[in-house]
Amino acid sequence: MASSELLLIKPVDGLGGEGDQVKVRAGYARNFLLPRGYAVPLTQSNKKQVEALKKRRGEREAQELAGAQELAKQLEKVSIAFVVKTGEGGKMFGAITVNDLHDKLVASGVNVEKKKIHLHTPVKTLGKHEVQVKLHSEVSVTVSFDVVSENPIEVAEEAPAAEAPKKEKRKGKADVAAE
């Protein structure tokens, strides 16, 4: 298989960041990376650009880290509460999902990407819950939220087994005539 050595100019997911020297298949380089301007062929003159690209990459990563830390401080101050409809015994109708959490965070003034909120399963119970928000590879925040009922919780009353209702005898024509 033919391969090409390239110098990445822009970060490519799963491949590397700017300034990285990568070895990829020739077709991937020829059909995707080179036409879109993500990479250039690795030559002697391009090797001189590596230091400038690595410096720019370091500045970008430091800026992303600072932005993530600032967003983490905002998330720590946020308090979220969901008011949901419930049935008998406090059983919720529906569930709280990542979309609901994202909408509440945006409404409270914190702009975070939906894919950074890590809620493993939808929340289907009342009470206090926590969700992990991974803002950066080094910055992760736990956000807590409350799920409360909009109506008072009614406990389902169960009839005791000893006082089970007695079956009524079915009335026939003879019984009706006797009355």
JORA-V572618 format. One record per residue. N is the residue number from 0. RES is the residue in one small letter. D_LAST is the distance of its C-alpha to the last C-alpha in whole Angstrom. Layout:
n=(N & N)
res=(RES & RES)
d_last=(D_LAST & D_LAST)
//
This chain:
n=(0 & 1 & 2 & 3 & 4 & 5 & 6 & 7 & 8 & 9 & 10 & 11 & 12 & 13 & 14 & 15 & 16 & 17 & 18 & 19 & 20 & 21 & 22 & 23 & 24 & 25 & 26 & 27 & 28 & 29 & 30 & 31 & 32 & 33 & 34 & 35 & 36 & 37 & 38 & 39 & 40 & 41 & 42 & 43 & 44 & 45 & 46 & 47 & 48 & 49 & 50 & 51 & 52 & 53 & 54 & 55 & 56 & 57 & 58 & 59 & 60 & 61 & 62 & 63 & 64 & 65 & 66 & 67 & 68 & 69 & 70 & 71 & 72 & 73 & 74 & 75 & 76 & 77 & 78 & 79 & 80 & 81 & 82 & 83 & 84 & 85 & 86 & 87 & 88 & 89 & 90 & 91 & 92 & 93 & 94 & 95 & 96 & 97 & 98 & 99 & 100 & 101 & 102 & 103 & 104 & 105 & 106 & 107 & 108 & 109 & 110 & 111 & 112 & 113 & 114 & 115 & 116 & 117 & 118 & 119 & 120 & 121 & 122 & 123 & 124 & 125 & 126 & 127 & 128 & 129 & 130 & 131 & 132 & 133 & 134 & 135 & 136 & 137 & 138 & 139 & 140 & 141 & 142 & 143 & 144 & 145 & 146 & 147 & 148 & 149 & 150 & 151 & 152 & 153 & 154 & 155 & 156 & 157 & 158 & 159 & 160 & 161 & 162 & 163 & 164 & 165 & 166 & 167 & 168 & 169 & 170 & 171 & 172 & 173 & 174 & 175 & 176 & 177 & 178)
res=(m & a & s & s & e & l & l & l & i & k & p & v & d & g & l & g & g & e & g & d & q & v & k & v & r & a & g & y & a & r & n & f & l & l & p & r & g & y & a & v & p & l & t & q & s & n & k & k & q & v & e & a & l & k & k & r & r & g & e & r & e & a & q & e & l & a & g & a & q & e & l & a & k & q & l & e & k & v & s & i & a & f & v & v & k & t & g & e & g & g & k & m & f & g & a & i & t & v & n & d & l & h & d & k & l & v & a & s & g & v & n & v & e & k & k & k & i & h & l & h & t & p & v & k & t & l & g & k & h & e & v & q & v & k & l & h & s & e & v & s & v & t & v & s & f & d & v & v & s & e & n & p & i & e & v & a & e & e & a & p & a & a & e & a & p & k & k & e & k & r & k & g & k & a & d & v & a & a & e)
d_last=(100 & 102 & 101 & 103 & 103 & 102 & 102 & 99 & 99 & 96 & 93 & 91 & 88 & 88 & 92 & 94 & 95 & 98 & 101 & 100 & 102 & 99 & 100 & 97 & 97 & 100 & 97 & 95 & 98 & 99 & 96 & 94 & 96 & 99 & 98 & 95 & 98 & 96 & 99 & 103 & 105 & 107 & 111 & 113 & 113 & 109 & 110 & 111 & 108 & 106 & 107 & 106 & 103 & 102 & 103 & 101 & 98 & 98 & 98 & 95 & 93 & 94 & 93 & 89 & 89 & 90 & 87 & 85 & 86 & 85 & 82 & 81 & 82 & 79 & 76 & 77 & 76 & 73 & 69 & 67 & 63 & 60 & 57 & 54 & 50 & 48 & 45 & 43 & 45 & 48 & 48 & 51 & 50 & 53 & 56 & 60 & 63 & 66 & 66 & 64 & 67 & 69 & 68 & 68 & 71 & 73 & 71 & 72 & 76 & 76 & 77 & 77 & 76 & 73 & 75 & 76 & 72 & 71 & 68 & 67 & 63 & 61 & 59 & 56 & 55 & 55 & 58 & 62 & 64 & 67 & 69 & 73 & 75 & 78 & 81 & 84 & 85 & 86 & 83 & 80 & 77 & 74 & 72 & 68 & 65 & 62 & 59 & 56 & 53 & 52 & 49 & 48 & 47 & 43 & 42 & 39 & 37 & 36 & 32 & 33 & 33 & 31 & 28 & 27 & 24 & 21 & 20 & 16 & 15 & 14 & 11 & 11 & 10 & 9 & 7 & 6 & 6 & 4 & 0)
//
